Amino acid sequence: MAESSPRQVSGSSILDNRWLILLFSILSMVAVANFQYGWTLFVPPLQKHLNVDQAAVQVTFTVFVLLETWLVPFEGWLVDRFGPKLLVLIGGVLAGFGWVASGRAESLTELYLAYAFSGIGAGIVYGTAIGSALKWFPDHRGLAAGLTAAGFGAGSAFTVAPIANLINSAGYQTAFIQWGIIQGAVVVFASLFLKAPPAGWLPRGWTATTAATEIKRRQSAMDFTSGQMAQTHQFWVMYLMMTLVATGGLMATAQLNPMAVDYKVSKIPVSFLFITLPALQFALSADRVLNGICRPFWGWVSDHIGREKTMALAFALEACAIFFLIKFAPNPKLFVVFSAFTFFGWGEIYSLMPAICGDFFGRKHATANYGFLYTAKGTASVFVPIGSALAAGKAFDFRADVLLLVGGALAFFAHFLAPTILRTPLKKKTHDALFTIGLAIVAYGIILTVVPGIWTPFNAHFTMPKIGWTGVFSVAIVFDLAAAFLAFFVLRRMKVPSTTEVHAEAAPAPHGVIPAMKG
C-alpha cells in the first residue's frame, strides 16, 4: 500500500468491501492447504508404487516447502507490480497442475518436478493472502493475519476423509488428479475478487490521534526495508525461533501417516462427540481444525499479554504435546488428542510472526519483510527427510543440504551480514560476485534435490543411526523449548529496532499513518 497522502475512502460497491476481499483471500488459502497438510496421506502409497525409501519420498515435501517459502519475497514484488488478482490466478493454475502431474509421475524425479509446481503456486497464494491482510487491515492486523493463516491451517480439515477414502478406493493417482483440478479451480475463482487497496488508502477512523496512541506501544515508528531489517539482531532471533518451531511442526505434518502406520493405530476406529473415524483420519481432521483455530486465538492472546510471552507459552505447549504424543502414540484415542494439541501449539507462528515483524519493522514493507522471515519455514523443511532417515536408520544423501546451506550462507553474508559486521562495506563487484555465487550454489542444490543423479564434486552419502520416532521428535521438543527460551528471555528483552542499528536510515512513517499496529 502506498504510504503517501493517506486517504480514507469507502468502497463504491460491495466488491470493494475489504471484508469480502478478506473472505476470498481466505478461500484461496483453504484451497491450497492440502498441498501441504494433505501430503502425508500420499506418502505410503507413493513409497509402495515407486518402490523407494520413505526418506526419498519425503524429499518431495522439502522441495514443495522450499519453493513455497523461499520465492515469497520475489513473488511479493510481483504482486506489488502486477496486482493480486493475476498472481493468485497463476498460482492456482500452477498448484492444481502440480497435483495433476504428481498423479501421473512414474519416477522420483517426475514427482519432485510436479510437486515443485504446487510449491510455487501455493507460495504465490500464501504470500499474497498474508500481504493483503496486512495492507487492508492496519487497524485489525493480528485478527486479519490470524484469520488468513487459519484458512491455510484448517483448510484441509473437511477434505481429509474424502481424499483418504478416494486413495483407498481408486488409488492415490486418481486422488491427486481429481483434487488437483478441484482445488486449482477454487483458487482461480477466488482470485477474481481480489484487489489491492487504493494508493494512500486508510480505513475510516484511522487518524493521527490513533497513530500517536499506537506508537506508544512496543512498535517501531520507522519503516524498515528488507535489507535494513536483516541488519538487526532482532530479525535473526526471530528467524532462528521460526526455524526451530517450524521444524517440529513440519515433521508432524509430513510424518503423521507413516508414524501412525508404524504404531499400528492408523486404521483403528476412534469415537469423539458421536463421530467415528479411523484414528489417522480423525487425527488429521482434528489437527487441521485446531491448527486453524489456534492462529486467531493466539493472536488474540498476544494482544493482551504481548507477542513474546504468547510465543513462549505456545512453544512450551507444543513441546509438551509432542512429548505426550510419543509417549501415548500406541493408544489410538490419545494419538488423536495429542497430535491435535501439537498442531495447536505450532500453528501460531504463522499469525504471530507476521504481526511481530510488522510491529518491529513497520507497515510499508510488511509483505516483503515477512516474505524473508517466512523463508525460515523452507529452512526447517530440510530436516523433514533427514527425520525419516533417522527414524528408520536408513542412508541419506546430504549433498543437496550442504549446497543449500553453503550457498544460502554466502548469499546472506554478502547481501545482509557483511554491511553489519564489516567496518568497510564490500565493494559492489565483490558483493555482486559473492551474492551471485551463493545463489548459483543454492540453485544447484535445489536442482540436485529434484534430480539426485547429477554430478557433484563431493560425496555426502551416510547411513543414519536408527533413533526411531521417539528420538526424532525428542529433537523437535528440544527445538521448541529453545525457541520458548529465546522468546521469553532474549527477544522480549530486546528493544524495538531503531535506525541506529542499521547503516542506512529507515524511512519514518508519514504523519498520520501508523507504521505498525497490533491486531
C-alpha positions in Angstrom: 0.0 0.0 0.0 1.3 3.4 -0.8 2.1 5.4 2.2 1.9 8.9 0.8 -1.1 11.3 1.1 -3.2 8.9 3.3 -6.9 8.9 2.4 -9.9 7.4 3.9 -12.2 6.1 1.2 -15.1 3.8 1.3 -15.8 1.1 -1.4 -18.1 2.2 -4.2 -19.5 -1.3 -4.5 -19.8 -4.5 -2.4 -16.8 -5.9 -4.4 -14.7 -3.1 -2.9 -15.5 -4.2 0.7 -12.3 -5.2 2.4 -14.1 -7.9 4.5 -15.3 -9.6 1.3 -11.8 -9.4 -0.2 -10.5 -11.0 3.0 -13.1 -13.7 2.7 -12.0 -14.7 -0.9 -8.4 -14.4 0.2 -9.1 -16.9 3.0 -10.9 -19.1 0.4 -7.8 -19.2 -1.7 -5.7 -20.2 1.3 -8.2 -23.0 2.1 -7.9 -24.3 -1.4 -4.1 -24.7 -1.3 -3.9 -26.1 2.3 -4.0 -29.7 1.1 -0.9 -29.3 -0.9 1.0 -29.2 2.4 -1.3 -30.7 5.0 -2.8 -33.5 2.8 0.7 -34.7 1.7 1.1 -37.2 4.5 -1.8 -39.3 3.1 0.1 -39.9 -0.1 3.5 -41.0 1.4 2.8 -44.7 2.0 1.1 -45.4 -1.4 3.8 -43.4 -3.2 6.6 -45.3 -1.4 4.9 -48.6 -2.4 4.2 -47.6 -6.0 7.7 -46.1 -6.7 9.4 -48.8 -4.6 11.7 -46.4 -2.8 12.6 -45.5 0.7 10.4 -43.2 2.7 13.1 -40.6 3.1 13.3 -40.3 -0.7 9.6 -39.7 -1.0 9.7 -37.1 1.8 12.3 -35.1 -0.3 9.2 -34.2 -2.3 7.8 -32.3 0.8 11.1 -30.5 1.2 11.1 -29.4 -2.5 7.5 -28.2 -2.0 8.2 -26.2 1.1 11.5 -24.7 -0.2 9.7 -23.3 -3.3 6.6 -22.4 -1.3 8.7 -20.2 1.0 12.0 -19.1 -0.5 10.3 -17.5 -3.5 7.8 -15.5 -1.5 9.9 -12.3 -1.4 10.2 -12.3 -5.2 6.5 -13.2 -5.5 5.6 -10.3 -3.2 7.5 -7.9 -5.6 5.5 -9.3 -8.5 2.2 -8.8 -6.6 3.1 -5.2 -5.9 3.9 -4.8 -9.6 1.0 -6.7 -11.3 -1.7 -6.9 -8.6 -3.0 -9.8 -6.5 -5.7 -11.0 -9.0 -3.3 -12.0 -11.8 -0.7 -13.5 -9.5 -3.2 -15.6 -7.5 -4.8 -16.8 -10.7 -1.4 -18.0 -11.9 -0.8 -19.6 -8.5 -4.0 -21.6 -8.7 -3.2 -22.9 -12.1 0.4 -23.9 -11.0 -0.7 -25.5 -7.8 -3.5 -27.5 -9.4 -1.3 -28.6 -12.3 1.3 -29.8 -9.8 -1.1 -32.3 -8.2 -2.4 -33.5 -11.6 1.2 -34.1 -12.7 2.0 -35.8 -9.4 -0.8 -38.3 -10.1 0.9 -39.2 -13.4 4.5 -39.3 -12.1 6.3 -42.6 -12.5 9.6 -41.7 -11.0 11.0 -39.7 -8.1 12.4 -37.0 -10.5 8.9 -36.6 -12.1 7.3 -36.5 -8.7 9.8 -33.8 -7.5 9.3 -31.7 -10.6 5.5 -32.0 -10.4 5.3 -31.1 -6.7 7.6 -28.2 -7.4 4.9 -26.5 -9.4 2.5 -26.9 -6.5 5.1 -25.3 -4.2 5.5 -22.3 -6.4 1.7 -21.9 -6.8 0.9 -22.3 -3.1 3.7 -19.8 -2.2 2.1 -17.2 -4.5 -1.3 -17.7 -2.9 0.1 -17.7 0.6 2.3 -14.6 0.3 -0.4 -12.7 -1.5 -3.1 -13.5 1.1 -0.9 -12.6 4.1 0.2 -9.4 2.4 -3.3 -8.4 1.5 -4.4 -8.9 5.1 -1.6 -6.6 6.4 -2.4 -3.9 3.8 -6.2 -3.9 4.1 -6.4 -4.2 7.9 -3.8 -2.0 9.6 -6.5 -1.5 12.3 -7.0 -5.3 12.8 -3.7 -6.7 11.7 -3.5 -9.5 14.2 -7.0 -10.7 13.6 -6.8 -10.4 9.8 -3.4 -12.2 9.6 -4.7 -14.9 12.0 -7.9 -15.5 10.1 -6.0 -15.7 6.8 -3.4 -18.0 8.2 -6.2 -20.1 9.7 -7.5 -20.7 6.2 -4.2 -22.4 5.4 -4.0 -24.2 8.7 -7.6 -25.6 8.8 -8.3 -25.6 5.1 -7.9 -29.3 4.7 -9.9 -30.4 7.8 -13.0 -31.3 5.9 -11.3 -32.8 2.9 -9.0 -35.3 4.7 -11.7 -38.0 4.8 -12.8 -37.7 1.2 -9.2 -37.7 -0.1 -8.3 -40.6 2.2 -11.3 -42.6 1.0 -10.6 -41.8 -2.6 -7.0 -43.0 -2.2 -8.3 -46.3 -0.7 -11.0 -46.9 -3.3 -9.5 -45.5 -6.5 -5.8 -45.1 -5.8 -3.6 -42.1 -5.0 -3.2 -41.2 -8.6 -6.9 -40.5 -9.0 -7.0 -38.5 -5.8 -4.1 -36.3 -6.9 -5.7 -35.6 -10.3 -9.3 -35.0 -9.2 -8.5 -32.9 -6.2 -5.8 -31.0 -8.1 -8.4 -29.9 -10.6 -10.9 -29.0 -7.9 -8.5 -27.0 -5.7 -6.9 -25.2 -8.5 -10.3 -24.2 -9.9 -11.3 -22.8 -6.5 -8.2 -20.6 -6.3 -8.8 -19.3 -9.8 -12.4 -18.4 -8.8 -11.3 -16.7 -5.6 -8.6 -14.7 -7.5 -11.3 -12.8 -9.5 -12.4 -11.0 -6.3 -9.0 -9.9 -5.1 -7.5 -6.4 -5.4 -5.0 -4.2 -3.6 -6.1 -1.1 -1.6 -6.0 2.2 -3.5 -2.9 4.3 -3.2 -2.9 6.1 0.2 -6.0 4.2 1.5 -6.7 4.1 5.2 -9.7 2.7 7.0 -12.3 5.0 8.4 -11.4 6.5 11.8 -7.7 5.9 11.2 -6.3 9.3 12.3 -3.2 11.0 13.5 -4.6 10.7 17.1 -4.8 6.9 16.6 -1.2 7.0 15.4 0.1 8.8 18.5 -1.6 6.3 20.7 -0.4 3.2 18.9 3.3 4.2 18.6 3.5 4.3 22.4 3.2 0.5 22.3 6.0 -1.9 21.6 6.3 -0.9 17.9 8.7 0.8 15.7 8.0 4.3 14.4 10.1 3.5 11.3 9.5 1.6 8.1 12.5 -0.7 7.5 13.3 -2.2 4.1 14.2 -5.9 4.0 17.9 -5.1 3.8 17.7 -2.8 6.8 15.7 -5.3 8.7 18.3 -8.1 8.1 20.9 -5.9 9.7 19.2 -6.0 13.0 19.8 -8.7 15.7 16.0 -8.9 16.4 15.3 -10.2 12.9 17.8 -13.1 13.2 16.5 -14.1 16.6 13.0 -14.2 15.0 14.4 -16.2 12.1 16.1 -18.7 14.4 12.9 -19.1 16.5 10.7 -19.6 13.5 13.1 -22.3 12.1 13.2 -24.2 15.3 9.4 -24.3 15.8 8.6 -24.9 12.2 10.9 -28.0 12.2 8.8 -29.9 14.7 5.5 -28.8 13.1 6.6 -29.8 9.6 7.9 -33.1 10.8 4.5 -33.8 12.4 2.8 -32.6 9.2 4.8 -34.9 6.9 5.3 -37.9 9.2 2.0 -38.4 10.9 0.8 -41.0 8.4 4.0 -43.1 8.5 4.2 -42.7 12.2 0.6 -43.9 12.7 1.3 -46.9 10.5 4.4 -47.8 12.4 2.5 -47.7 15.7 -0.3 -49.7 14.1 -3.1 -47.2 15.0 -3.9 -45.7 11.6 -7.0 -47.8 10.9 -8.3 -48.4 14.4 -11.7 -46.7 14.8 -11.9 -43.8 17.3 -15.1 -42.1 18.5 -15.4 -38.5 19.7 -18.6 -36.4 20.0 -20.7 -39.0 18.2 -18.2 -39.1 15.3 -16.3 -42.3 14.5 -13.4 -42.4 12.1 -10.1 -44.4 11.7 -7.5 -42.9 14.1 -5.4 -41.4 11.3 -8.3 -39.7 9.5 -9.6 -38.4 12.9 -6.2 -37.1 13.9 -5.7 -35.3 10.5 -9.1 -33.7 10.7 -8.7 -32.6 14.3 -5.2 -31.4 13.6 -6.3 -29.2 10.8 -9.2 -27.7 12.8 -7.0 -26.8 15.8 -4.2 -25.7 13.5 -6.7 -23.1 12.1 -8.4 -22.1 15.4 -5.1 -21.6 17.1 -3.9 -18.8 14.8 -6.5 -16.1 15.5 -6.7 -17.4 19.1 -3.0 -16.9 19.8 -3.2 -13.6 18.0 -5.9 -12.5 20.4 -3.9 -13.7 23.4 -0.9 -11.8 22.2 -2.9 -8.6 22.0 -3.4 -8.9 25.8 -0.2 -10.3 27.1 2.3 -9.5 24.4 3.8 -11.3 21.4 6.9 -12.7 23.1 5.1 -14.1 26.2 2.5 -15.7 23.9 5.2 -17.3 21.8 6.9 -18.7 24.9 3.6 -20.2 26.1 2.6 -21.7 22.8 6.1 -23.2 22.1 6.2 -24.8 25.5 2.7 -26.2 25.0 3.9 -27.7 21.7 6.9 -29.3 23.4 4.6 -30.9 26.0 2.2 -32.1 23.3 4.9 -33.8 21.3 6.2 -35.5 24.4 2.8 -37.0 25.3 2.2 -37.8 21.6 5.3 -40.0 21.5 4.6 -41.5 25.0 1.0 -42.5 24.2 1.2 -43.0 20.4 0.2 -46.7 20.6 -3.2 -45.6 22.1 -5.4 -44.6 19.2 -7.5 -42.1 21.1 -4.6 -40.4 22.8 -2.8 -40.4 19.4 -5.6 -38.2 18.1 -5.7 -35.9 21.1 -2.0 -35.2 21.4 -1.4 -34.8 17.7 -4.1 -32.2 17.7 -2.5 -30.3 20.6 0.8 -30.4 18.8 -0.7 -28.5 15.9 -2.5 -26.2 18.3 0.9 -25.2 19.7 2.9 -24.7 16.5 0.4 -23.1 14.1 0.5 -19.7 15.8 3.9 -18.9 14.3 2.0 -18.1 11.1 -0.1 -15.4 12.8 2.3 -14.0 15.4 5.4 -13.9 13.3 3.9 -11.6 10.6 2.4 -9.5 13.4 5.6 -9.0 15.3 7.5 -8.5 12.1 5.2 -5.6 11.4 5.5 -4.4 14.9 9.2 -4.2 14.8 9.9 -3.2 11.2 6.9 -1.2 10.1 4.0 -1.5 7.7 5.2 0.0 4.4 7.4 -3.0 3.5 5.5 -5.6 5.7 4.7 -8.0 2.8 8.3 -8.2 1.6 9.8 -8.2 5.1 7.6 -11.1 6.3 8.4 -12.9 3.0 12.0 -13.0 4.1 11.1 -14.2 7.6 8.8 -16.8 6.1 11.8 -18.5 4.3 12.6 -19.9 7.8 9.9 -22.4 7.1 11.8 -23.5 4.0 15.0 -23.8 6.0 13.1 -26.0 8.5 11.8 -28.3 5.7 15.3 -29.5 5.0 15.2 -31.5 8.3 12.0 -33.5 7.3 13.5 -36.2 5.1 16.5 -36.4 7.5 14.0 -37.2 10.2 12.6 -40.1 8.1 16.1 -41.4 7.6 16.9 -41.2 11.4 13.6 -42.8 12.3 14.3 -45.9 10.1 18.1 -45.9 10.3 18.4 -45.5 6.5 21.1 -44.0 4.3 20.7 -40.3 3.3 22.3 -38.1 0.7 23.3 -34.8 2.3 24.8 -33.3 -0.8 21.8 -31.0 -1.6 21.6 -29.9 2.1 25.3 -29.0 2.1 24.9 -26.9 -1.1 21.8 -25.2 0.2 23.5 -24.3 3.5 26.7 -23.1 1.9 25.0 -21.1 -0.9 22.4 -19.6 1.4 25.0 -18.6 3.9 27.2 -17.0 1.3 24.4 -15.0 -0.3 23.1 -13.8 3.1 26.6 -12.8 4.2 27.2 -10.8 1.0 23.9 -9.0 0.9 22.9 -8.7 4.6 25.6 -9.5 7.1 28.7 -8.0 5.6 27.4 -4.4 5.8 26.8 -5.0 9.5 29.8 -6.9 10.7 32.5 -5.4 8.4 33.8 -1.9 9.2 34.4 -1.3 5.5 31.4 -2.3 3.3 32.1 -4.8 0.4 32.8 -3.3 -2.9 30.0 -3.6 -5.4 31.9 -6.1 -7.6 32.8 -8.2 -4.6 29.2 -8.1 -3.3 27.7 -9.0 -6.7 30.2 -11.8 -7.2 29.7 -13.4 -3.8 25.9 -13.0 -3.9 25.7 -14.5 -7.4 27.9 -17.4 -6.5 25.7 -18.0 -3.4 22.5 -18.0 -5.4 24.1 -20.3 -8.0 25.0 -22.8 -5.3 21.5 -22.6 -3.9 20.0 -23.2 -7.4 22.4 -26.2 -7.9 21.3 -27.6 -4.5 17.6 -27.3 -5.5 18.3 -28.9 -8.9 20.2 -31.7 -7.1 17.2 -32.2 -4.8 14.9 -32.7 -7.8 17.4 -34.7 -9.9 19.6 -36.6 -7.4 21.7 -38.3 -10.1 23.6 -35.2 -11.3 27.3 -34.8 -10.5 28.8 -33.0 -7.5 32.5 -32.6 -6.7 32.0 -34.2 -3.3 30.2 -37.1 -1.7 28.0 -36.9 1.4 26.0 -40.2 1.5 25.8 -41.5 5.0 23.9 -44.2 6.9 22.0 -42.6 9.7 21.7 -44.1 13.2 18.3 -45.6 13.9 16.8 -43.5 16.7 13.1 -44.1 16.0 10.2 -41.7 16.2 11.0 -41.1 19.8 14.4 -39.9 19.0 13.3 -37.7 16.1 10.6 -36.0 18.0 12.8 -35.6 21.0 14.9 -33.3 18.9 11.8 -31.4 18.0 11.0 -31.0 21.7 14.4 -29.5 22.3 13.9 -27.1 19.4 10.5 -26.0 20.8 11.9 -25.4 24.3 14.9 -23.5 22.8 12.5 -21.2 20.9 10.4 -20.6 24.0 13.5 -19.6 25.9 14.6 -17.2 23.1 11.1 -15.7 23.0 10.9 -15.0 26.7 14.4 -14.3 27.8 16.0 -12.9 24.6 13.6 -11.3 22.2 11.3 -9.9 25.0 14.3 -8.1 26.5 15.4 -6.6 23.2 14.5 -3.1 22.3 12.3 -2.3 19.3 14.7 -1.8 16.4 15.8 1.8 15.7 17.7 3.4 12.9 20.9 3.4 15.0 21.1 -0.4 14.3 21.4 0.0 10.5 23.8 1.9 8.3 21.1 3.5 6.1 18.3 5.1 8.0 14.8 3.6 7.7 12.2 6.0 6.3 9.9 7.5 9.0 6.2 6.9 8.6 4.4 9.9 7.1 2.3 12.0 9.5 -1.0 10.3 10.3 0.0 6.9 9.1 0.6 4.0 11.5 3.8 2.2 10.8 2.8 -0.9 12.7 -0.4 -1.9 14.5 -1.4 -4.7 16.8 -4.5 -6.7 15.7 
